[in-house]
Amino acid sequence: MKRLLPIFAIHLLLLLATGAAAQSDPLPSWNDSASKRAIVDFVGSVTKEGSPDYIPPKERIATFDNDGTLWSEQPAYFQVFYLIDQVKRMAPEHPEWKTREPFASVLKGDMKGVAASGEKGLLEMLAATHSGMTSEQFADNVRQWLATARHPKTGKPFNQMVYQPMLELLNYLRANGFKTFIVSGGGVDFMRVFAEQTYGVPPEQTIGSSLKAKYEMRDGKPAIVKLPDINLIDDKDGKPVGIYQYIGRHPVFAAGNSDGDYQMLEWTTSGDGKRFALLVHHTDEKREWAYDRDSTFGRLDKALDNAKKNGWLIVDMKNDWKVIHPQQ
Amino acid sequence: MKRLLPIFAIHLLLLLATGAAAQSDPLPSWNDSASKRAIVDFVGSVTKEGSPDYIPPKERIATFDNDGTLWSEQPAYFQVFYLIDQVKRMAPEHPEWKTREPFASVLKGDMKGVAASGEKGLLEMLAATHSGMTSEQFADNVRQWLATARHPKTGKPFNQMVYQPMLELLNYLRANGFKTFIVSGGGVDFMRVFAEQTYGVPPEQTIGSSLKAKYEMRDGKPAIVKLPDINLIDDKDGKPVGIYQYIGRHPVFAAGNSDGDYQMLEWTTSGDGKRFALLVHHTDEKREWAYDRDSTFGRLDKALDNAKKNGWLIVDMKNDWKVIHPQQ
């Protein structure tokens, strides 16, 4: 018996160490508010075996919007900056753009002119900058842009303007057996370039708006070529449809920040059993931006009105978050 | 020192046990042929750290066709039996089908008449039996059918007509850090009902042909409703396109059995670095079926001609497999 004592001692130390780790705060950038407690309570109740709310690991599907939920979206969706920079980069090969809208306005830096071209103009620029090339060429362009482009207000690389508390939430859910997905209105090929490194979400768990594509030989090698036709608009009604097509399971957790996420949150919380939905409310004009009902990007109106009735958590960025963007 | 000996002894035993487990055969239903060795050599070389062929775990994407690759597909794709059974089940609500082709032929059991209606007839039956209901109702129908329907030749439930050697291959790849996907011409909603339980492939890793869908309120609850319009034909050129849209990564391993898999295998083996592709060749008319170039279902012609040139393994079902279907 005596010679077993050292082994017991080691076991005891290990147990204590594990206990300490389990008690360390998994969401250190969240203030100790009702929001944080609601999240921790939900995760605790659905992961505890024997709990009436228990959800088996394979059904722990968590879906996150990207723009305004995982990274900033002001003064415009970051992909809009990419689009504008691509128009400028490609302009020398397209002399006709000097006199053709909305390209002419982009090249003159006239954002009002760009806005005046409306959805039609945006789709034209999207076709010009997001299709015609192979999927690999597109990914290379995005990679190069992310490495060099800077946010107009903060001067930071765009992928540093992610929300530290949300990175912690993604990690916390994964550590508790959740499979995390991005379900965003943003372009899927655009997000897949950085989502794995930035968020720990692999390409096969990143869903977004997409163009059609075809398989063909280019220079004697097979390639996927991006076509200028819409495949999926992964916004509003399109989000539950995208979830159904790509994931094929009902999420049990969803996070968004705008009316574009309404149906995803509604679909998620309509499932049987315990479910969780949250909205990031941009309330911090000092550290980020403050906007909701009147914003062009990330308009939050109907979802804000119905959140309480629907049992959705509203995360108050100013009061719930200790830090916004990661401290470099 | 003396009191540490028992601990060393335990470690030694554990090491020996681990060694024994590693040496046990992961593919016991495969004969010890060149095919088996090619698979084991590939997996060994790409998973060994420091090997020039090493592939990091996150890039270990393996894609499998379903019909004729993971389960049988004779005398017709199993989903065709489902379709026919659904037409019969739904017939009382559709008296007009008695005189309308191809429904009339189905109800009379006239398979030649059904065949004569061609692709148009098939699409009409598909729309009638695979759309109009919610995704959950459809899954319920398939679940019920799988529990009761029997294969016309073997009398077995259809999901027992899977290939034991391929189940072992799926497990073997997963045990070596591969993420396994189904990429099939079959209907995605149909396969998602049984793929997780049967193959260990979850819904979010099951890709197939699909219909469009919409999100709407039904009886005051949100639902996904299947529409009668094609979203993706996940066959031939559509397979690499489906892989690109759903997975967003280049597979490093692909398995198929017909010309419908040609482009998936071509796309997979065109990637940089070590890649693997195999074709299941149906050569066993005693234990299963023997067919290739002239088969209506699972025609294997061009892929058979080019397999050697392309470096694809041809698995000879009769000589490479000890058993075909699982022994119940």
Interface residues (C-beta under 8 A of the other chain):
Chain A: R3 P6 I7 K58 I61 S135 K179 F181 V188 D189 R192 E196 P202 P203 E204 Q205 T206 S210 A213 K214 Y215 K221 P222 I224 N231 D237 P240 V241 Y244 Q245 Y246 I247 G248 R249 Q263 E266 W267 S270
Chain B: R3 P6 I7 K58 I61 S135 K179 F181 V188 D189 R192 E196 P202 P203 E204 Q205 T206 S210 A213 K214 Y215 K221 P222 I224 N231 D237 P240 V241 Y244 Q245 Y246 I247 G248 R249 Q263 E266 W267 S270
